[in-house]
Amino acid sequence: MLNGEKKIQKPLRWAMVGGGRTSQVGYKHRTGALRDNTAFTLVAGAFDVDAQRGRDFGINLGVAADRCYPDYKTMFAEEAKRKDGIEVVSIATPNGTHYEICKAALYAGLHVICEKPLFFTSDEAREIKALAEEKGKIIGVTYGFSGSQILLQARKMIENGELGDIRLVKLHYTHGFHADAAEKENSAVQWRVDPKISGPSYVLGDLSTHTYYISQLLLPAMKIEKLICDRQSFIKNRAPLEDNAHVIMHYDNGAVGTMWVSAIDAGCHRSQGVRIVGTKASIEWRDSCPNQLLFEEQGKPNQVLFRGMPYLYEEALAEERLGALHEEGLSDAWANIYLRFAMAIDAQNRGDKEFLKNFIYPDINAGLEGVRWIENCVRSANEGAVWVDFK
């Protein structure tokens, strides 16, 4: 159980690139990183492309005026001159900027926490992975809801064979907030449907990578062998980027998976879900009720497992914060993954390879797999919705 006591010797000196006043994700990063007040301290930032607005915003967050920088290059250069300079940076900017900022951060000797999708191509991801290994730095990827600790209960149940052999993997992440041309008035949507900034996909990168990572978290031993993807642009001016897609996956153990991802699922407020079906039983989790795990065993009454209860596995209780019956949600999930980022960075700094060997958090490999997922889906769709080997 977590009670606010420190998990690392001292908080990491932390900065942000992006995440300013108009950001959709900046507050999630800050609530996650600063939740326990023992893992990170926000000491600097290049918060906005508008330097004055970013400076004003940073000051209002309590960051010293001389450490509110006009851009990330200036911040990295100036912070490197300080004895109390930053140690880790979060990148909360549009997709097309991630690669250059991440690369610059690693060359500046910084650990990196980055928004998803990590980069445009798997070649870029492999290059950055090699650079991070060379520099001895950690890269974390903010797959937010993956910090819901009851997902570790599901992982352990699958690992222990409680579901039997896995046959079906059913994934979805949908909403209806872009069922009309929201990008006409919303700048946060505009860049998401611009291939120069968003990359080769819209909802496949922006949404489905979250749920795809959760499937990897639950099923680390299963690998996709091939897939077929059909994607659509129901708002026509979004083409070639999709606002809806369906994917079918074949796994190396014979299991079959599906993914439905959409921004035009009008009226939907349930968004993200995972159902894993085995030969003995099934489990199901939704982010609309993230404290519950449905366990359906063939021939027996259905069970709902609740977060925080003593019947859960130890792995599902390690990050318990509020106790059973007190609901946790996305902000707590973000706090959990940020705490894990801090613990991984601390272990890396101490050279504790044994700790890192089995430590679970969305790392550079998870980011690389997310990029590979997008590439293969887009390749299938662009070739006419055909089966492709998962490269």
Residue pairs with C-beta under 8 A, 6 or more apart in sequence:
1 317
1 318
1 320
1 321
2 36
2 318
2 319
2 320
2 321
2 339
4 36
4 37
4 38
5 38
6 36
6 38
6 39
7 36
7 38
7 39
7 339
7 342
7 343
7 346
8 38
8 39
8 342
8 343
8 346
9 346
11 37
11 38
11 39
11 40
11 41
11 342
12 39
12 40
12 41
12 87
12 88
12 111
12 342
12 345
12 346
13 41
13 43
13 44
13 84
13 85
13 86
13 87
13 88
14 33
14 40
14 41
14 42
14 43
14 86
14 87
14 88
14 89
14 90
15 42
15 43
15 44
15 45
15 46
15 75
15 79
15 86
15 88
15 89
15 90
16 26
16 29
16 30
16 42
16 45
16 46
16 47
16 89
16 90
16 92
17 45
17 46
17 47
17 72
17 75
17 89
17 90
17 91
17 92
17 93
17 101
18 26
18 46
18 47
18 48
18 91
18 92
18 93
18 97
19 25
19 26
19 27
19 29
19 30
19 45
19 47
19 90
19 92
20 26
20 47
20 48
20 53
20 54
20 57
21 47
21 48
21 53
21 57
22 48
22 187
22 188
23 92
24 188
25 92
25 115
25 142
26 47
26 92
28 142
28 144
28 330
28 331
28 334
29 90
29 92
29 113
29 142
29 334
29 338
30 42
30 61
31 331
31 334
31 335
32 142
32 144
32 147
32 331
32 334
32 335
32 337
32 338
33 39
33 40
33 42
33 90
33 338
34 40
34 41
34 42
35 331
35 332
35 334
35 335
35 338
35 339
36 335
36 339
39 338
39 339
39 342
39 343
40 88
40 338
40 342
42 61
42 62
42 63
43 63
43 64
43 67
43 84
43 86
44 63
44 67
44 68
44 69
44 75
44 79
44 86
45 54
45 58
45 61
45 63
45 67
45 68
45 69
45 75
46 54
46 68
46 69
46 70
46 71
46 72
46 74
46 75
47 54
47 55
47 57
47 58
47 68
48 54
48 57
51 69
51 70
51 71
54 68
54 69
54 70
55 65
55 68
55 70
57 68
58 65
58 67
58 68
59 65
59 68
67 79
69 75
69 78
72 89
72 101
72 104
72 105
73 104
75 86
76 89
76 104
76 105
76 108
76 110
77 108
79 85
79 86
79 108
80 108
80 109
86 110
87 110
87 111
87 345
88 110
88 111
88 112
88 113
88 341
88 345
89 105
89 110
89 111
89 112
89 113
90 112
90 113
90 114
90 142
91 97
91 98
91 101
91 102
91 105
91 112
91 113
91 114
91 115
92 115
93 101
93 115
94 191
94 197
94 198
95 115
95 117
95 119
95 120
95 197
95 198
95 199
95 205
96 120
96 196
96 197
96 198
96 199
98 114
98 115
98 118
98 119
99 119
99 120
99 124
99 128
102 112
102 114
102 118
102 119
102 128
102 139
103 128
103 131
105 112
106 112
106 128
106 131
106 132
106 135
106 137
107 131
107 135
109 135
109 137
110 137
111 137
111 138
111 139
111 140
111 345
111 348
112 132
112 137
112 138
112 139
112 140
113 139
113 140
113 141
113 142
113 338
113 341
114 139
114 140
114 141
114 142
114 367
115 141
115 142
116 141
116 142
116 143
116 205
116 209
116 210
116 367
116 370
117 199
117 205
117 206
117 209
117 367
117 370
117 371
117 374
118 125
118 128
118 141
118 364
118 367
118 368
118 370
118 371
119 125
119 128
119 367
119 371
120 199
120 200
120 371
121 371
121 375
122 368
122 371
122 372
122 375
124 371
125 364
125 367
125 368
125 371
125 372
126 368
128 139
128 364
129 139
129 364
129 365
129 368
132 138
132 139
132 364
136 348
137 348
138 341
138 344
138 345
138 348
138 363
138 364
139 363
139 364
139 367
140 337
140 340
140 341
140 344
140 361
140 362
140 363
141 213
141 362
141 363
141 364
141 366
141 367
141 370
142 334
142 337
142 362
143 209
143 210
143 213
143 214
143 337
143 362
143 366
143 370
144 210
144 330
144 333
144 334
144 337
145 210
145 214
145 272
145 287
145 290
145 330
145 333
146 210
146 213
146 214
146 217
146 333
146 337
146 362
147 319
147 332
147 333
147 334
147 335
147 336
147 337
147 340
148 285
148 287
148 290
148 291
148 307
148 328
148 332
148 333
148 336
149 307
149 315
149 316
149 317
149 318
149 319
149 320
149 336
150 285
150 290
150 291
150 292
150 293
150 305
150 307
150 312
150 316
151 214
151 217
151 218
151 285
152 313
152 315
152 316
152 318
152 360
153 293
153 305
153 312
153 313
153 315
153 316
154 218
154 274
154 276
154 283
154 285
154 293
155 217
155 218
155 220
155 315
156 313
156 315
156 316
157 163
157 283
157 295
157 313
158 166
158 218
158 219
158 276
158 278
158 283
161 280
162 280
162 281
163 276
163 277
163 278
163 279
163 280
163 281
163 282
163 283
164 278
164 279
164 280
164 281
165 253
165 278
165 279
166 219
166 222
166 251
166 253
166 255
166 276
166 277
166 278
167 254
167 255
167 256
167 277
167 278
167 279
168 255
168 256
168 257
168 275
168 276
168 277
169 215
169 219
169 222
169 249
169 251
169 255
169 256
169 257
169 258
169 274
169 275
169 276
169 277
170 257
170 258
170 273
170 274
170 275
170 276
170 277
171 208
171 211
171 212
171 214
171 215
171 257
171 258
171 259
171 260
171 273
171 274
171 275
172 211
172 259
172 260
172 261
172 272
172 273
173 203
173 207
173 208
173 210
173 211
173 260
173 261
173 271
173 272
173 273
174 207
174 260
174 261
174 262
174 263
174 265
174 268
174 271
175 207
175 262
175 263
175 265
175 268
175 269
175 271
176 263
176 264
176 265
176 266
176 267
176 268
177 263
178 189
178 235
178 243
178 263
178 264
179 263
179 264
179 265
179 266
180 235
181 235
181 237
182 189
183 189
183 190
183 192
183 193
183 238
191 197
191 198
192 198
192 202
192 206
193 202
193 237
193 238
193 241
193 243
195 240
195 241
198 205
198 206
198 241
199 205
199 374
200 241
200 374
200 375
200 378
201 231
201 241
201 242
201 374
201 377
201 378
202 238
202 241
202 242
202 243
202 263
203 242
203 243
203 244
203 245
203 261
203 262
203 263
204 229
204 231
204 242
204 245
204 261
204 373
204 374
204 377
204 378
205 370
205 374
206 263
207 261
207 262
207 263
207 272
208 245
208 247
208 259
208 261
208 373
208 377
209 370
209 373
209 374
210 272
211 259
211 261
211 272
211 273
211 274
212 259
212 369
212 370
212 373
213 362
213 366
213 369
213 370
214 272
214 274
215 257
215 274
216 366
216 369
217 360
218 274
218 276
219 276
221 253
222 251
222 252
222 253
222 255
223 251
223 252
223 390
224 249
224 250
224 251
224 252
224 257
224 376
224 390
225 250
225 251
225 252
225 389
225 390
226 249
226 250
226 387
226 388
226 389
226 390
227 247
227 248
227 249
227 250
227 376
227 377
227 380
227 387
227 388
227 390
228 247
228 248
228 380
228 385
228 386
228 387
228 388
229 245
229 246
229 247
229 376
229 377
229 378
229 380
229 381
229 385
230 245
230 246
230 247
230 381
230 385
231 242
231 244
231 245
231 246
231 377
231 378
231 381
231 385
232 242
232 243
232 244
232 245
233 239
233 240
233 241
233 242
233 243
234 243
234 244
234 264
235 243
235 264
242 381
243 262
243 263
243 264
244 261
244 262
244 263
244 264
245 259
245 260
245 261
245 262
245 377
245 381
246 258
246 259
246 260
247 257
247 258
247 259
247 260
247 261
247 377
247 380
248 256
248 257
248 258
249 256
249 257
249 258
249 259
249 390
250 256
250 257
251 257
269 288
270 286
270 287
270 288
271 287
271 288
272 286
272 287
272 288
273 284
273 285
273 286
273 287
274 284
274 285
274 286
275 282
275 283
275 284
276 282
276 283
276 284
280 297
280 298
281 295
281 296
281 297
281 298
282 294
282 295
282 296
283 293
283 294
283 295
283 296
284 293
284 294
284 296
285 292
285 293
285 294
286 292
287 330
290 307
290 328
290 329
290 330
290 333
291 306
291 307
291 308
291 327
291 328
292 304
292 305
292 306
292 307
293 304
293 305
294 302
294 303
294 304
294 305
295 302
295 303
295 304
295 305
296 302
296 303
297 303
305 311
305 312
306 324
306 325
307 316
307 320
307 324
307 328
308 317
308 320
308 322
308 323
308 324
308 325
308 326
309 324
310 317
319 336
319 339
321 328
321 332
321 335
322 328
322 332
337 361
337 362
340 359
340 360
340 361
341 361
343 359
344 356
344 359
344 361
344 363
347 355
347 356
347 359
348 356
372 390
372 391
375 391
376 388
376 390
376 391
379 388
380 386
380 387
380 388
